[in-house]
Amino acid sequence: MIQIAIHFATACFGIGLLLNLWMIASASTASDKVLALDTMVINAIALMVLYGLSHGTAVYFEAVIIIAMLGFVSTVAYARFKLRGNIIE
């Protein structure tokens, strides 16, 4: 039963990932594109967690933590750049 739920969630997050790609291609402002990229990182994290659950290995969870930290730092850096014009003070 859990495998059915994992496959359903994988399909849902895969569709969300494709919609994010469409948003990146069709967005008019850079802020919308960065927001779509940030959401795409979250969907990729969810897909990696589901893949790790389906295969029963913990290696993917360590990779997810690294990707989550990089996604957060890149979003904060872009937000600071848009607000102040520089990243490092």
Summary of the structure (lengths in Angstrom):
residues: 89
radius of gyration: 15.5
end to end distance: 52.3
largest distance: 52.3
contacts: 220
relative contact order: 0.11
helix: 87%
strand: 0%
